[in-house]
Amino acid sequence: MGLPYRFNVAAEAQFERFNGGGGAQTVSLEARWALADWNKIPLNPTIFAEYKFGVGTIRHEEVPPPPGGGEEEEEENGPPKVPDAYEVRLLLAQEFFERFEWAMNWFFEKENTGDRGREWGFSQAVMTPILLPNERLKVGLEMEYKNVTTKDTRGDPVNSFVIGPTVAWKPTASTRLDISPLFGCTHDSPIADVFVAFSWLFGGEHAEAEAPVSTRFRYYTDAAYSHSGKDSGKEMKQVAYVPPCPQWYGDREWNVSLWGAYAFTNTEFAPNPSLVDIVQSTSEGNPVLGTYDRYIGGDHAWGGGGDIKYFFCRYAGLGVEGFALDAHKPGFDIFEDQAVPVFVHRRINHNHTVGAVLGTLTLRYPIPCTRLAPYAWAGVGAIFGGGERDTLHTQGPPDAFAVNAQTEHFGSETKALGQFGAGLEFRITRHFGWTNDLSFGVIDGPRNNFGMIRSGLNFAF
């Protein structure tokens, strides 16, 4: 029964039939409180508390009896009574990608009398609708781990782990058929448990319970989910194992990448437009050449490159990177001789290819169950093919038209280069991906750092 402020109370009776006998086992009072409405906080936590009154007799034990005991008690006093017990749970549930309904449940139960059995564990479930409209058919996986002891076996617990598929079919809006075969994975687990349940829901489709059929008697609905308009059975005592996701990235793999690049300089591009002013300022002892990148030259350059990396683990790899840029740098050619007299001044353009080779360390994080992997890298190496410069030498008075002037041209030079950046890879297939990233290059010397945007293809094998 739902109450205000996301409270829910319930009464539950358990009946059991075993080895030709049967009857009522327990009567329970339950209370649940959701911390917030659905999807207001992550994982939608709900707190659950239950007290069970034992009203029947124990027809089978959950753990083996201690050596030398158990049989005489039943012969002299009859079958032992079901003890009272209390139970607390933390219930978590979330809907992912508007398709997968997931829940996780941690629980602890303790008997007050008898052999004082104690049980704790966790469970998970995930389901997704398929084929039929209006979520009439759902499939998924279900699992549960339990640790069970009594007062005589605290140091030797029974560890049970079962897992298997689950199918839910709704012939009508109010009826539901569930089938869940679960299979044991540990020595203490049963070989198989097969559960079949037919449910008739009252109060409309929004009140449907979707707890795993193997433990549905333990927990039914939650007020927060009912008020949210979602299916209400996402709270579970034994709730689902998330199926393994496709692995788009290998633990050890080679990556070969090819990419295009756009480089932009970190220095304002504003060279002095007046060659006469360059002569005048140089003759005065303070050349005014303007501002521009001293290595690449212009304010941008296009190019491309590639790299080879080996990921020695899933998250880190070492590699070699190389790139080339088609760069342009403005320059001048000035010659002035008062003896002739002659004054030649013209602008020139240094067209050059700037290349670099670096060793790199790459760190990445493949996001589970997705094709995406953000990554970051840093590298150290050398850059070559740029850095040409023109230097003007003058003799005479500080007058642009009364001095002797001559330009000295210097060719390209090789410098140390450091690079760091970050990006994102999207794997189209297991061996083929699309990469996009942004990096910054730091070149030895002033006014020559640059940024680079890259986009390309990655081949993994």
N, C-alpha and C positions, 0 to 999 in steps of 0.2 A: 504494500500500500504506500503510495507516494504522499509525502507531507511537504509543507512549505520549506523553503531554504535548503532544497536539495537533500532532504532526509527521506529515508525509505525504511520501513519496517516490514517484517514478514514473519510468518509462522510456517514451520515445515515439519512434516512427518515422514519418517523413512520406514519402509516395509521391505522385508528381505525373505527370499526363499532359498534354502540351501539344503542339499542332501535329503530331500523329501520333507523337510519341515520349514516353517516360516511364520511370520507374524510381524508385528510392530517392533521396531528396534529403538528409535529415538524420536523425541519431539523437540524441536528447536525453536528458539526465539532469536531473531536476527535484527540488526540495525546497521544501516549504511549511511554514510555522509560523503557526498562529493564536494571537494574543496571549491569548485567553481562550475559554472555552466560549461557545456561542451565546447571545446576549442578555445576557451578563454585563457587557459594556461597549458603549457606543453604536457603531453602524456595524460592529461585529464585524471589526476590521481583521485582515488576514492578509498576511504577507510572503512573497514568492515569489522564487526564484532558479532560473535554468535555464542550462545550457551545452549548445550545439548543436554536434555534430560534422558537418561537411560531408562527405558520402559520394558525392554525385552531381555532375552538371554543371548549370550555369545555362542554362535553356532560354528564359527571358525576363527582361527587366530590370524592376525596380520604378520606376526613374527613367530619363529619356531619357539616352543616352550623351552625353559632352561633344563639342563640335564637333571634327570631324577625327579622332576616335578611335573605337576599339571594333571596327571591322570587320576590320582587319589582324590583330589578335590572334587572332581566331577562325579566320581563314584559315590562319595560319602554325602556330599551336599547338593548334588544335582548340578546342571550347567550353571556357570557363573553369570551374574547379572551384567548387563551392559552398563559401564560406569558413566557418570556425568562427565562432561568435558567442556572446555571453552576453546575458542578459536579466534584468532585475529588475522587480518589480511591487509595487504596493500595492493590495490588494483590499479593497473596502468593500462591505458588504451589510447590508440591514435589511428586516424585514417590517413593513409599516405597516397598521394597522387590521385585523390578522389576515386580510388579503386580498391586498394588493399586495406582490409580491416584487421588491425593487429591489436593484441592485448597481451599483457604479462601480469602475473599474479604471484606474489610472495606470500606464503602462509605459514602459520605456526599453530599447532593444536596440542593440547595437553589434557590427559584424563586425570580426574581428581581422586579416583579410588581404583580398586582392583590392581592390575599390574602397572598402573600409572604410565600407560603408553604415551609416547611423545613423538610427534610427527612434524617435520618441517620440510620445506622444499619450494619449488617454483614451477610455474607452468606457463606455456605460451600457446598462442594460436594465431593463424592468419588464414583469411578466406578472401576469395575474389569472385564476383559474378561472371558467368560465362553463358554464351549461347542464347538463353531465353531472356525475354524482356523483363523489365521491372524487378530485376534481381531474383527471379524465381528459382534459379539454379546457381548454387555456389559450390566451389571446391576449394580445398586448402589442405593444410597440414596441422597436426596436433601433436603435442608432446608434453610429458610431465616427468619431473624428477622428484622422488620422495626419499627422505631419510627417516626410518622408523626404528625406535628402540622402546624397551620396557625398563622397569627399575632394575632388572637383573641383566640387561644386555646393553647398558649405556656405552660400553667400550667396544661393542661389536654390532654396529647398526646394520640394518637391512637397507641396501641401496637399490632402489628400483628406478629404471629409466625405460619409458615406453614411447614409441613414436609411430605415426602412421598417417594415412590420408583420411580426409573427412569429406563427406558430400551432404549437402542440404538441398532438398527439393520441396517447393511449395506448390502443391496442386491448386490451392486456392489462397486467397489473401489471409485466411485464418487458420489454415492447416499446414503442417510441416512434417516431413519425414527426414530423419537423419540416420546416416550409417557411418560408423567410424571403427574400422579395424586397426588396432594398435598392437605393435609387436615389441617384445622385450629385447633390450640391448645389453643387459648385465646378467650376471649369474643369479642374482636375487629376483630378477624380473620374471613375470609370467611369460610363457612362450607367445601367447597371443590373447588379447581381449577384444571381442567383437561386440559392439554396442549398436543397437537399433532402437530408435525412439520415434514415436508418433505423437505430435503435439497439436492441441487445439487451443488457439489463442483467443482470449476474450478482450474486448475493449479496442479493437481496431488493430490494423497492421503495425502501427507505430510501437505497440507494446510487445512486439515479438522478442522472444529470448533467443540469443544466439550463442550461449555458452556451449563449449564442447559437449557432445552427447555423452561422453564417458563419465563426466562428473556434473551433469546438469542438475542433479538433485542437490548439489552443494550450494549452487548460487544461480539466481535467475535473472533479476533485472536490477537496474540502477536508476534512481530518480533523475540524476543529471542527464542521462542519455534519453530517458523518456521525454523530459521536458525539452530536449534539444531538437526533437524531431528525427533523431537518428535511430537506427535499430538499437534496441536497448540491451542486447545480450553481449556487448563487448566486454563486460566484466566477467571474469572467469576464474575458477579455481584451477582448472587444468586447461591451459590455453595455448596455444599454438607455437609451433616451431616454424620460423621463417625459412622458406625453401632456399637452397643455395642459389646465389646469383651468378650470371655469366661472368667469367673472368676476362676482362678486356685488357689487362696489363699483367705481364708475367713477372714472377719473382726474379728471374734472371733472363735478360734479353738484350739483343743488339738493336739499336735505333739508328737509322740513317735518315737524315732530314735534308730537304732542299727547300729554300725559301727565297722570296723576294724581300727587298729591304728599302726603306726610305730613311735617310739620315738627315737630321736637322742639327745645326750648330747651336752652341750655347752662347755665342757672342753676337751682338747686334751687327747687322750687315749695313754699314754706311761708310764706304770708302770716300776719301776726299775727291769731289768731282773736278777740282781745278788742278791741272798739272803745274800751272804757273805758281799756284799757292804752295805746292809741294816744294818747288825750287826756292821760293821766297822763305818759307819756314825752315828749310834745311840750311840755307845760307845764314839764317839767324841763330842756328844752333839748336833748334827745337822742331824737328820734322813733324808735320801734321799729315799723317797718312790716312786718317779716318779709322773706323773700326770694322773689323772683319775677322773671321776665323783664320788663325795663323797656320793651320795644317790642311784641313779640307779646303778652305778658301771661301767658297760661296756660302749662302745661307742654307743650302740643302744639296742633297745628292741622291740619286737612285742607284740601286745595285742589287746584288743577290749573293747568296752563299749557301753553305751547307755544313753539316757537322756529323760526326760519327760518335756515338756514345755506347758504352756497355754498362748496363745496370747490374751491378753485382748483388744487389738485393732489390726488393720491390720499390724501395723509396730513395735510393741513391745510385748515382752513376758517374763514371769518369769518361771524358771524351776529348776530342780535338775539333776545333771549329775554324772555319776560314770564310772570309767574305771579300768582295771587291765592290768598289763604288766608282761610278763615273762622275768625277768631280771637276769643277771649274774654279779657277782662282784669278781675280783681276790683278793686273800688273801694269807697269809703265816702262817706257824706254825713252830716256831723256839724254840729249847731248847738246852741250852749249860751249862754244869756243869763241872768245872775244877777238882772237887774232885773225879769224877768217873774214868776217864774223859769221857764225852759224848758230841757230837755235832750233834743234829738232826735238819735238816732244809728241809722243803718241802713246795711246793706250794699247795694251796687249792682253791676251787672255791665256792663262796657263791651263790647258786641257790635260788632265792626267788621270790615271787610274790608281786609286788608293786601295791597297790590299792589307789584310791582317791575318795572322794565324795565332790561335790561342789554345791553351789547355784549359779544360773546364771541369768544374764539379757541379753536378745538377742534383737537386733535391726535389722530389715530387710526392704528391699524395693522391693516389687513385681513390676517388670517392666511392665507397662501397655501393654496389648495385647500380652504378651509373657508368656512362662512357667517358666521364670527365675526370681530368687529373690536373689540378693546378701545380705549377712547378716554379722553381726559382733556381738561378745559377749564378756562378761567379767564375771569371777566368782571368788568366794572366798570359800575356804574349807580346808580340811585336806588331807594329803597324808601319807600313812603308809606302812610298810612292807619292807622298804629299810633303808639304812644308816648303815649297819653293818660295823664294822671297827676292825682292828687288830693293837694292840699297843705293841711294843717291849720294855721291860725293861732290862737294862744291869747294871752290877756291876763289877768294875775292871778297869784295864788300857785300854787306847784307842787302843785295838788290838783285831781284830775279833776272834783270836784263843786263847786269854788269858783272856777272860771275862766270867762271868756267865750271861746268857741271858734267858729270858722266855717271851713268847707271852701271852698277855691278849686279849681275844676275847669279843667284845661287840655286842649285838644283835641289831635287828631293832628298829627304833624309829619313832614316829609320829611327823610330822612337819606341820606348816601352809603352805598353797599353794594358790597362786594367778594365775589365768589363763586368757589370752585374745587371741582372734584370729578372723579370718574372713574367709568367704567361699562363695560358690554359690550353690543354690539348683535348680534343674530342675524337675518340676512336670511332671511326665509321665501321670498321671491322676489327677483328682481333689483331690484324697485322697491318692496318692502314689507318692513319689518323690525320687530323687537321690541327695545326698549331698556330697560335697568335701570341705575340709577346711584345714587351717594351723593355729596352735596355738602355744603359748609359755607359759611354766609353770615356775613360779618363786617360789622357795622353800627357806624358811628361812635358812640362812647360806651360806658360800662360796662354790664355785665350785660344784653346784648341780642343776643349771637351765637346762631346756631341751626344745626342740621343739617337736611338734607332728603333723604328717600328718594323716588325717582321711578320710575315704571314706565309705559311708554306705547308708542305706535306711531309709526313713522317712515316717511314716504313719500319715495322718492328718484326724481328724474327729471332 
